[in-house]
Amino acid sequence: MRSIWKKLKVVAGRSCTLGKALAISVILTQFCGANSSAQAADTVVVRFGLFAESISLAELQKAADTGEFPRGLELYTKGLSEEQRRFFVQALRMRVPVNVVTLSRLLNTQIGTTILSNLSEALVRKDQAGVQALRAALVLGASEPQGLSILNFIAAYPSQRLEINLPKALQVAGSLNTAFWRTQQFMLAIAPQLDPRTPQLSLPFDPTQPGIGQVQVLNFNWSDQKRDRDIPVDLYWSTAATAEKPVIVLSHGLGSVRTDLLYLAEHLASHGYIIAALEHPGSNETNTNLAAQGTTRLLKPQEFLERPRDVSFVLDELEKLNQTANNPLQAKLATNNVMIIGYSFGGSTALVSAGAELQPTFLKQRCQGNLASLSLGETIQCVAQELPETSYQLRDDRIKQAIALNPTTSLMFGQTGLTKVQVPTLILASSADKTTPALTEQIVGFNQIPSPKWLAGVVGGTHLSVKDPSTTLDQVGRPNTPFSGGEVVGEQAADVRKFVKAIVLAMAAQLTPEAEKYAVFLTSDYAQVASTPKFPFRLVTEIPSVAIPIVKEFEGN
């Protein structure tokens, strides 16, 4: 019993740090005895071997209202700290707004069903209907006006009582988003090895400041008739634009918009670059809204192929525009000298366009395991296992450099796909990224990419920290869970965006005659100088030798 209690305190400690919600609340409630059954659910039974404790839904409601734990929970709560006790009360009170249609569709997909199957192992049932019971309780609970909560999940559970196998519940909970927890272990292990010094560095200028060009925007909606696909594109440029500088393509994240990196587009344009920010119609915000209405899938496997094809199509259109008379960009578009920048799912798109090979066969093997243990980024990649071929190569030779900000890479490229990248590449990772955890999604993958390459690290940054503030307003008040929430965005992440401006501008300059002048901003010394108390930055060209054993240890897990 003592070992189980230690595990319970570890889980509670994690939870107090990051919070819990949504589907995870199912498991969390199990830990604190706060799960119940329900058609007329009025009892929760927590089992540990031959021991069992029961608690009524009414007692749980009272605990949520008063903050006092009922006697039925004393066995499990007497050793908790005050902070942990407060967390469990907050967990009982938490309500998460959820789109019921979207949730229902997700839970009925192959991936959703597999996750439910993993979670249902913590439940004790005489029948084999654990998956169906979980699905029903989540959907019915989410249909409440104030959103999904632990208590209304219990009240919706289709059984007279909910029985929980505590050791199994702890095991399931310990596996949730394991990539994120591994990243935290990695950061703790490597932190003492990070050089704390502040180097003496003479900088020629401040790369975070805007250039002399006045930024203008041209809007296009190009139609690819071969693929029956309309691609909206915003072209950012200024009077300083010149064909000596590369064209830069921006690829947004899943469910987002082409203004994901608006601040970055404007910054680069002011320095004389022409930026094409395109929107991927099969994985943008509009598509996500349609998925919420039940009219399409959130993400189709074909989108893994169509996104890099969108990039190539836009470059084709830019070539035509470059030769079109009476337009301000005539003869200024260097479409054979292109740098691509992608964020999140767009980072994966950037890597594919730069030569990385998709490997669905590896996905089919990896995505048969415990999907409840995966991060959101890993789960998204599992969609690509439905692709019919065994491998894909979608490289566009016009792309000469790639930047991937918080990309997903761990599954879709298998064990060798990233070795096919054939251009200089910069990867950015954030230590507190839950969606695409740094260790598995960026650091391990970086080790496979051929040189020249750079790995930028933002200690304290989250998945959305690099995004334009105009696209993160929906994060205000969002609950903090093991999979999402707790994002550092807006003004809080201003220092992160300044650092991104500097290193991206320096990368772009490597394709110009000014390469040497900007090279200093792609050094570890500059990252140290740019660091702030809240965000220590790191920039390396190879994994430090002291970290290699740690990376290797987690690489095969």
C-alpha positions as CSV (number, residue, x, y, z in Angstrom):
1,M,0.0,0.0,0.0
2,R,2.9,2.3,0.8
3,S,4.2,2.1,-2.8
4,I,0.8,2.9,-4.2
5,W,0.5,5.9,-1.8
6,K,3.9,7.2,-3.1
7,K,2.6,7.0,-6.7
8,L,-0.5,8.8,-5.7
9,K,1.5,11.6,-4.2
10,V,3.6,11.9,-7.3
11,V,0.6,12.1,-9.5
12,A,-1.0,14.6,-7.2
13,G,2.2,16.7,-7.3
14,R,2.3,16.7,-11.1
15,S,-1.3,17.7,-11.2
16,C,-0.9,20.6,-8.7
17,T,1.8,21.9,-11.0
18,L,0.0,21.7,-14.2
19,G,-3.7,21.2,-13.4
20,K,-6.0,18.6,-15.0
21,A,-9.1,18.7,-17.1
22,L,-11.3,17.3,-19.9
23,A,-10.8,13.5,-20.5
24,I,-8.0,13.5,-18.0
25,S,-10.4,14.5,-15.3
26,V,-11.8,11.0,-15.7
27,I,-8.6,9.6,-14.3
28,L,-7.9,12.3,-11.8
29,T,-11.2,11.8,-10.2
30,Q,-10.3,8.1,-9.9
31,F,-7.2,9.0,-7.9
32,C,-8.9,11.1,-5.3
33,G,-11.8,8.7,-5.1
34,A,-13.9,11.3,-6.9
35,N,-15.3,9.1,-9.6
36,S,-18.7,7.8,-9.7
37,S,-21.1,5.9,-11.8
38,A,-24.2,7.2,-13.1
39,Q,-27.4,6.6,-14.9
40,A,-28.5,7.1,-11.4
41,A,-24.9,7.3,-10.4
42,D,-24.7,7.8,-6.7
43,T,-21.6,5.8,-5.7
44,V,-18.0,5.6,-6.5
45,V,-16.0,2.6,-5.4
46,V,-12.2,2.7,-5.2
47,R,-10.6,-0.7,-5.1
48,F,-7.0,-1.7,-4.1
49,G,-6.7,-5.4,-4.0
50,L,-9.1,-6.7,-1.3
51,F,-9.7,-3.2,0.0
52,A,-12.5,-1.0,-1.2
53,E,-13.8,2.4,-0.2
54,S,-17.1,3.9,-1.3
55,I,-18.2,7.5,-1.5
56,S,-21.5,9.0,-2.8
57,L,-21.9,11.6,-5.5
58,A,-23.6,13.8,-2.9
59,E,-20.5,13.7,-0.7
60,L,-18.3,14.6,-3.6
61,Q,-20.6,17.6,-4.4
62,K,-20.3,18.6,-0.8
63,A,-16.5,18.4,-1.0
64,A,-16.6,20.7,-4.1
65,D,-18.9,23.1,-2.3
66,T,-17.1,23.3,1.1
67,G,-13.6,22.2,0.4
68,E,-13.8,19.5,3.1
69,F,-13.1,15.9,2.3
70,P,-15.7,13.2,3.3
71,R,-14.7,10.3,5.5
72,G,-14.8,7.9,2.6
73,L,-11.7,9.6,1.2
74,E,-9.6,9.7,4.3
75,L,-7.6,6.6,3.4
76,Y,-6.4,8.3,0.2
77,T,-6.2,12.0,1.3
78,K,-4.8,12.0,4.8
79,G,-1.2,12.1,3.6
80,L,-1.8,14.9,1.0
81,S,-0.3,18.3,1.5
82,E,-2.5,21.4,1.7
83,E,-1.5,22.3,-1.8
84,Q,-2.5,18.9,-3.1
85,R,-5.8,18.9,-1.2
86,R,-6.6,22.3,-2.7
87,F,-5.9,20.9,-6.1
88,F,-8.3,18.0,-5.8
89,V,-11.0,20.4,-4.6
90,Q,-10.3,22.7,-7.6
91,A,-10.4,19.6,-9.9
92,L,-13.9,18.8,-8.6
93,R,-15.0,22.4,-9.3
94,M,-13.4,22.7,-12.7
95,R,-15.7,23.0,-15.7
96,V,-14.3,22.8,-19.2
97,P,-16.3,24.2,-22.2
98,V,-16.3,21.5,-24.9
99,N,-18.0,21.4,-28.3
100,V,-20.1,18.3,-27.9
101,V,-20.2,17.6,-31.7
102,T,-16.5,17.8,-32.0
103,L,-15.9,15.7,-28.9
104,S,-18.4,13.0,-30.1
105,R,-16.8,12.8,-33.5
106,L,-13.3,12.6,-32.0
107,L,-14.3,9.8,-29.6
108,N,-15.8,7.8,-32.4
109,T,-12.6,7.9,-34.5
110,Q,-10.2,5.0,-34.5
111,I,-7.7,7.0,-32.5
112,G,-10.4,8.2,-30.0
113,T,-11.7,4.7,-29.5
114,T,-8.1,3.4,-28.8
115,I,-7.6,6.2,-26.2
116,L,-10.9,5.3,-24.5
117,S,-9.9,1.7,-24.5
118,N,-6.6,2.6,-22.8
119,L,-8.4,4.7,-20.2
120,S,-11.1,2.1,-19.5
121,E,-8.5,-0.3,-18.2
122,A,-8.7,1.6,-14.9
123,L,-12.4,0.8,-14.5
124,V,-13.9,-2.3,-13.0
125,R,-16.8,-3.6,-14.9
126,K,-18.4,-7.1,-15.2
127,D,-19.2,-6.4,-18.9
128,Q,-16.9,-5.3,-21.7
129,A,-18.6,-1.9,-22.2
130,G,-16.0,0.3,-20.6
131,V,-15.3,2.2,-23.8
132,Q,-18.9,2.8,-24.6
133,A,-19.5,3.9,-21.0
134,L,-16.7,6.4,-21.0
135,R,-17.7,7.8,-24.4
136,A,-21.3,8.3,-23.2
137,A,-20.3,9.9,-19.9
138,L,-17.9,12.3,-21.6
139,V,-20.4,13.4,-24.3
140,L,-23.3,13.7,-21.9
141,G,-21.2,15.5,-19.3
142,A,-19.9,17.9,-22.0
143,S,-23.5,18.7,-23.0
144,E,-24.1,20.5,-19.7
145,P,-24.5,24.3,-20.2
146,Q,-21.4,25.1,-18.1
147,G,-19.3,22.5,-19.7
148,L,-17.7,19.1,-18.7
149,S,-16.7,18.5,-15.1
150,I,-15.7,15.6,-13.0
151,L,-19.1,15.6,-11.2
152,N,-21.3,15.8,-14.3
153,F,-19.1,13.1,-15.9
154,I,-19.9,10.9,-12.9
155,A,-23.6,11.8,-13.1
156,A,-23.6,10.8,-16.7
157,Y,-21.8,7.5,-16.3
158,P,-24.2,4.7,-17.5
159,S,-24.1,2.4,-14.5
160,Q,-25.4,2.4,-10.9
161,R,-21.9,2.8,-9.6
162,L,-18.4,3.5,-10.8
163,E,-15.7,1.1,-9.7
164,I,-12.0,2.1,-10.0
165,N,-9.0,-0.2,-9.9
166,L,-6.6,2.3,-8.1
167,P,-3.3,0.7,-9.0
168,K,-4.4,0.5,-12.7
169,A,-5.7,4.1,-12.6
170,L,-2.3,5.2,-11.2
171,Q,-0.5,3.3,-14.0
172,V,-2.7,4.9,-16.7
173,A,-2.3,8.4,-15.2
174,G,1.4,8.0,-15.0
175,S,1.5,7.4,-18.8
176,L,-0.4,10.5,-19.8
177,N,1.6,12.6,-22.2
178,T,4.8,10.8,-21.3
179,A,6.7,12.8,-23.9
180,F,6.1,16.0,-21.9
181,W,7.2,14.4,-18.6
182,R,10.3,13.0,-20.3
183,T,11.2,16.4,-21.6
184,Q,11.0,17.8,-18.0
185,Q,13.3,15.0,-16.8
186,F,15.7,15.8,-19.7
187,M,15.7,19.5,-18.7
188,L,16.4,18.7,-15.1
189,A,19.2,16.4,-16.1
190,I,20.8,18.8,-18.5
191,A,20.2,22.1,-16.6
192,P,23.4,21.8,-14.5
193,Q,25.4,21.3,-17.7
194,L,24.1,24.5,-19.3
195,D,26.7,27.3,-19.3
196,P,25.5,30.0,-17.0
197,R,28.1,32.6,-18.1
198,T,27.2,35.8,-19.9
199,P,29.7,36.2,-22.7
200,Q,31.2,39.5,-23.8
201,L,29.8,40.0,-27.3
202,S,30.1,43.0,-29.6
203,L,27.0,43.1,-31.7
204,P,27.0,45.1,-35.0
205,F,23.3,46.0,-34.6
206,D,20.0,44.9,-33.0
207,P,18.3,42.3,-35.2
208,T,15.1,42.6,-33.3
209,Q,14.5,46.1,-34.5
210,P,12.5,46.7,-37.8
211,G,14.3,47.5,-41.0
212,I,13.9,50.7,-43.1
213,G,11.3,49.4,-45.4
214,Q,7.6,50.4,-45.1
215,V,5.6,47.1,-45.1
216,Q,2.8,46.6,-47.5
217,V,0.5,43.6,-48.1
218,L,-0.9,42.0,-51.3
219,N,-3.7,39.5,-51.0
220,F,-4.3,36.7,-53.4
221,N,-6.6,33.7,-53.6
222,W,-4.9,31.3,-56.1
223,S,-6.8,28.2,-57.3
224,D,-5.1,25.0,-58.0
225,Q,-7.5,23.4,-60.5
226,K,-5.6,20.1,-60.7
227,R,-6.2,19.5,-57.0
228,D,-9.5,21.5,-56.7
229,R,-7.9,23.5,-53.9
230,D,-8.0,27.3,-53.3
231,I,-5.0,28.7,-51.5
232,P,-5.3,32.2,-49.9
233,V,-1.9,34.0,-49.8
234,D,-0.8,37.2,-48.2
235,L,2.4,38.7,-49.6
236,Y,4.3,41.0,-47.3
237,W,6.9,43.2,-48.9
238,S,8.4,46.7,-48.6
239,T,10.2,49.3,-50.7
240,A,13.5,47.6,-49.6
241,A,12.6,44.4,-51.4
242,T,15.2,43.0,-53.7
243,A,15.8,39.8,-55.7
244,E,19.1,39.4,-53.9
245,K,17.1,38.2,-50.9
246,P,15.2,34.9,-50.7
247,V,11.5,34.5,-50.9
248,I,10.2,33.3,-47.5
249,V,7.2,31.0,-47.2
250,L,5.2,30.7,-44.0
251,S,3.1,27.6,-43.2
252,H,0.7,27.8,-40.2
253,G,-0.3,25.2,-37.6
254,L,-3.2,22.8,-37.5
255,G,-6.6,24.6,-37.1
256,S,-5.0,28.0,-37.5
257,V,-4.7,30.9,-40.0
258,R,-2.0,32.4,-42.2
259,T,-1.4,35.2,-39.6
260,D,0.0,32.7,-37.2
261,L,3.4,34.5,-37.5
262,L,2.2,38.0,-38.5
263,Y,4.8,39.8,-36.4
264,L,7.5,37.8,-38.0
265,A,6.3,38.4,-41.6
266,E,6.2,42.2,-41.0
267,H,9.6,42.1,-39.4
268,L,11.2,40.2,-42.3
269,A,9.4,42.4,-44.9
270,S,10.8,45.6,-43.3
271,H,14.3,44.2,-43.9
272,G,13.7,43.7,-47.6
273,Y,12.4,40.1,-47.8
274,I,9.2,39.1,-49.6
275,I,7.1,36.7,-47.5
276,A,4.3,34.5,-48.7
277,A,2.0,33.5,-45.9
278,L,-0.3,30.8,-47.2
279,E,-3.4,29.1,-45.8
280,H,-3.9,25.4,-46.0
281,P,-7.6,24.8,-46.6
282,G,-7.7,21.3,-45.3
283,S,-6.2,22.1,-41.9
284,N,-7.0,25.7,-41.2
285,E,-9.4,27.4,-38.7
286,T,-12.2,27.2,-41.2
287,N,-11.8,23.4,-41.6
288,T,-11.7,23.1,-37.8
289,N,-15.0,25.0,-37.5
290,L,-16.6,22.7,-40.1
291,A,-15.3,19.7,-38.2
292,A,-17.0,21.1,-35.1
293,Q,-20.3,21.2,-37.0
294,G,-19.8,17.6,-38.0
295,T,-19.5,18.3,-41.7
296,T,-15.8,17.1,-42.2
297,R,-12.9,15.4,-40.4
298,L,-10.6,17.6,-38.2
299,L,-7.7,16.2,-40.2
300,K,-7.6,13.9,-43.2
301,P,-4.5,11.8,-43.8
302,Q,-4.2,13.3,-47.3
303,E,-3.5,16.6,-45.7
304,F,0.0,15.4,-44.9
305,L,0.6,15.3,-48.6
306,E,-1.4,18.3,-49.7
307,R,0.3,20.8,-47.4
308,P,3.8,20.5,-49.0
309,R,2.0,20.5,-52.4
310,D,0.4,23.8,-51.4
311,V,3.9,25.2,-50.8
312,S,5.1,24.1,-54.3
313,F,1.9,25.4,-55.9
314,V,2.4,28.8,-54.3
315,L,6.0,28.9,-55.5
316,D,4.7,28.2,-59.0
317,E,2.3,31.1,-58.8
318,L,5.0,33.4,-57.5
319,E,7.2,32.5,-60.5
320,K,4.3,33.6,-62.7
321,L,3.9,36.8,-60.7
322,N,7.6,37.6,-61.0
323,Q,7.2,37.7,-64.8
324,T,3.9,39.6,-64.8
325,A,4.2,43.2,-66.0
326,N,2.8,46.2,-64.0
327,N,3.0,44.7,-60.6
328,P,5.2,46.0,-57.8
329,L,7.0,42.6,-57.3
330,Q,8.0,42.1,-60.9
331,A,11.6,40.8,-61.1
332,K,11.9,40.9,-57.3
333,L,10.9,37.4,-56.4
334,A,13.8,35.0,-56.1
335,T,11.7,31.8,-56.4
336,N,14.7,29.5,-56.8
337,N,16.2,30.7,-53.5
338,V,13.5,30.1,-51.0
339,M,13.4,29.7,-47.2
340,I,10.4,28.0,-45.6
341,I,9.2,28.7,-42.0
342,G,6.6,26.5,-40.4
343,Y,5.0,26.5,-37.0
344,S,3.8,23.3,-35.3
345,F,2.1,21.2,-38.0
346,G,3.5,23.8,-40.4
347,G,7.0,23.0,-39.0
348,S,6.5,19.4,-40.2
349,T,5.3,20.8,-43.6
350,A,8.5,22.8,-43.8
351,L,10.6,19.8,-43.1
352,V,8.8,17.7,-45.7
353,S,9.3,20.4,-48.3
354,A,13.0,20.5,-47.4
355,G,13.3,16.7,-48.0
356,A,12.1,14.8,-45.0
357,E,10.3,11.6,-45.9
358,L,7.0,10.5,-44.5
359,Q,7.0,6.9,-43.3
360,P,3.5,5.6,-42.7
361,T,4.7,2.1,-42.1
362,F,6.5,3.2,-38.9
363,L,3.3,5.0,-37.9
364,K,1.2,1.9,-38.3
365,Q,3.5,0.1,-35.9
366,R,3.8,2.9,-33.3
367,C,0.2,3.9,-33.3
368,Q,-1.1,0.5,-32.2
369,G,0.2,1.0,-28.7
370,N,-1.2,3.0,-25.7
371,L,-2.5,6.2,-27.4
372,A,-3.5,7.7,-24.1
373,S,0.2,8.1,-23.4
374,L,0.8,10.2,-26.5
375,S,0.9,14.0,-26.7
376,L,-1.5,15.8,-28.9
377,G,1.2,16.3,-31.5
378,E,1.9,12.5,-31.6
379,T,-1.8,11.7,-31.8
380,I,-2.2,14.0,-34.8
381,Q,0.7,12.3,-36.5
382,C,-1.1,8.9,-36.1
383,V,-3.7,10.1,-38.6
384,A,-1.1,9.7,-41.4
385,Q,-1.0,5.9,-40.8
386,E,-4.1,5.8,-43.1
387,L,-2.0,6.9,-46.1
388,P,-1.9,4.1,-48.7
389,E,1.8,4.2,-49.6
390,T,4.8,3.0,-47.5
391,S,6.8,6.2,-48.0
392,Y,6.5,9.7,-49.5
393,Q,9.1,12.2,-50.8
394,L,7.7,15.7,-51.5
395,R,10.8,17.8,-51.5
396,D,10.8,21.0,-53.5
397,D,14.3,21.8,-54.8
398,R,13.6,25.5,-54.8
399,I,13.8,25.5,-51.0
400,K,17.3,26.2,-49.8
401,Q,16.7,26.6,-46.1
402,A,14.1,25.5,-43.5
403,I,13.0,26.7,-40.1
404,A,10.6,24.6,-38.0
405,L,9.2,26.2,-34.9
406,N,7.9,23.6,-32.4
407,P,7.3,21.0,-35.1
408,T,5.9,17.5,-34.8
409,T,8.5,14.9,-36.0
410,S,8.6,11.9,-33.7
411,L,6.4,9.5,-35.5
412,M,5.6,10.7,-39.1
413,F,9.2,10.5,-40.2
414,G,10.0,7.1,-38.7
415,Q,13.6,6.4,-37.8
416,T,15.3,7.7,-41.0
417,G,12.9,10.2,-42.6
418,L,14.7,13.3,-41.2
419,T,18.1,12.1,-42.5
420,K,16.8,13.0,-45.9
421,V,16.6,16.8,-45.2
422,Q,19.1,18.3,-47.6
423,V,19.2,22.0,-46.7
424,P,20.4,24.1,-43.7
425,T,17.8,23.8,-41.0
426,L,16.9,25.5,-37.7
427,I,14.6,23.8,-35.2
428,L,13.1,25.7,-32.3
429,A,12.0,23.9,-29.1
430,S,10.2,25.2,-26.0
431,S,10.8,23.4,-22.7
432,A,7.2,23.7,-21.4
433,D,5.5,22.7,-24.7
434,K,2.8,20.1,-23.9
435,T,1.5,19.8,-27.5
436,T,4.8,19.0,-29.2
437,P,7.1,18.1,-26.3
438,A,10.6,19.3,-27.0
439,L,12.6,16.1,-26.3
440,T,10.6,13.7,-28.5
441,E,9.4,16.2,-31.2
442,Q,12.4,18.4,-31.7
443,I,15.6,17.3,-29.8
444,V,15.6,13.7,-30.8
445,G,14.7,14.6,-34.4
446,F,17.4,17.3,-34.6
447,N,20.0,14.6,-33.8
448,Q,19.0,12.9,-37.1
449,I,19.1,15.9,-39.4
450,P,22.3,16.3,-41.4
451,S,24.4,19.5,-40.8
452,P,24.4,22.4,-41.2
453,K,21.7,22.8,-38.6
454,W,20.8,24.8,-35.5
455,L,18.7,23.9,-32.4
456,A,17.3,26.9,-30.6
457,G,15.9,26.3,-27.1
458,V,13.4,28.5,-25.2
459,V,13.5,27.5,-21.5
460,G,10.1,28.4,-20.1
461,G,8.4,28.8,-23.4
462,T,5.2,26.9,-24.3
463,H,3.7,25.7,-27.6
464,L,2.0,29.0,-28.4
465,S,4.7,31.4,-27.2
466,V,6.1,32.0,-30.7
467,K,2.6,32.8,-32.2
468,D,1.4,36.3,-33.0
469,P,-0.6,37.7,-30.0
470,S,-3.6,38.3,-32.3
471,T,-4.0,34.5,-32.7
472,T,-3.8,33.5,-29.0
473,L,-6.6,35.6,-27.5
474,D,-8.6,32.4,-26.9
475,Q,-6.1,31.2,-24.3
476,V,-7.4,33.6,-21.7
477,G,-8.9,31.6,-18.9
478,R,-8.4,28.3,-20.5
479,P,-7.9,25.5,-17.9
480,N,-4.5,24.1,-17.4
481,T,-4.3,20.3,-18.3
482,P,-1.6,17.8,-19.0
483,F,-2.2,18.2,-22.7
484,S,-3.0,21.9,-23.1
485,G,-3.4,25.2,-21.3
486,G,-0.9,27.0,-19.1
487,E,0.3,28.8,-22.3
488,V,2.7,31.7,-22.0
489,V,1.4,34.1,-24.7
490,G,0.8,37.7,-25.6
491,E,2.8,40.3,-23.7
492,Q,4.2,37.6,-21.4
493,A,6.0,36.0,-24.4
494,A,7.3,39.2,-25.9
495,D,10.9,38.3,-25.2
496,V,10.4,34.9,-26.9
497,R,9.1,36.7,-30.1
498,K,12.1,39.1,-30.0
499,F,14.5,36.2,-30.0
500,V,12.6,34.5,-32.8
501,K,12.8,37.7,-34.9
502,A,16.6,37.8,-34.4
503,I,17.5,34.2,-35.3
504,V,15.0,34.0,-38.2
505,L,16.3,37.2,-39.7
506,A,19.9,35.9,-39.3
507,M,18.9,32.6,-41.0
508,A,17.3,34.4,-43.9
509,A,20.5,36.5,-44.3
510,Q,22.5,33.3,-44.8
511,L,21.0,33.2,-48.3
512,T,22.2,36.7,-49.1
513,P,25.6,38.5,-49.5
514,E,25.2,39.7,-45.9
515,A,25.5,36.2,-44.5
516,E,28.7,36.8,-42.5
517,K,27.4,40.0,-40.9
518,Y,24.4,38.1,-39.5
519,A,26.3,34.9,-38.5
520,V,26.9,36.2,-35.0
521,F,23.2,36.0,-34.2
522,L,23.3,32.2,-34.9
523,T,25.7,31.5,-32.1
524,S,25.4,30.2,-28.5
525,D,26.9,33.4,-27.3
526,Y,24.2,35.5,-28.8
527,A,21.5,33.2,-27.3
528,Q,23.1,33.8,-23.9
529,V,23.2,37.6,-24.4
530,A,19.6,37.6,-25.6
531,S,18.4,35.6,-22.6
532,T,16.1,37.1,-19.9
533,P,15.5,36.0,-16.3
534,K,12.2,34.5,-17.4
535,F,13.4,32.9,-20.7
536,P,17.0,31.6,-20.8
537,F,17.7,30.9,-24.5
538,R,20.1,28.3,-25.9
539,L,21.4,27.8,-29.5
540,V,23.6,24.9,-30.5
541,T,24.7,23.2,-33.7
542,E,24.9,19.8,-32.2
543,I,23.5,18.1,-29.1
544,P,26.0,18.7,-26.2
545,S,28.0,15.6,-25.4
546,V,26.8,15.5,-21.9
547,A,23.2,15.3,-23.2
548,I,23.8,12.6,-25.8
549,P,23.3,9.7,-23.3
550,I,20.1,11.2,-22.1
551,V,18.8,11.6,-25.6
552,K,19.7,8.1,-26.5
553,E,18.0,6.8,-23.3
554,F,14.7,8.4,-24.3
555,E,15.1,7.9,-28.1
556,G,13.9,4.3,-28.0
557,N,11.1,4.8,-25.4
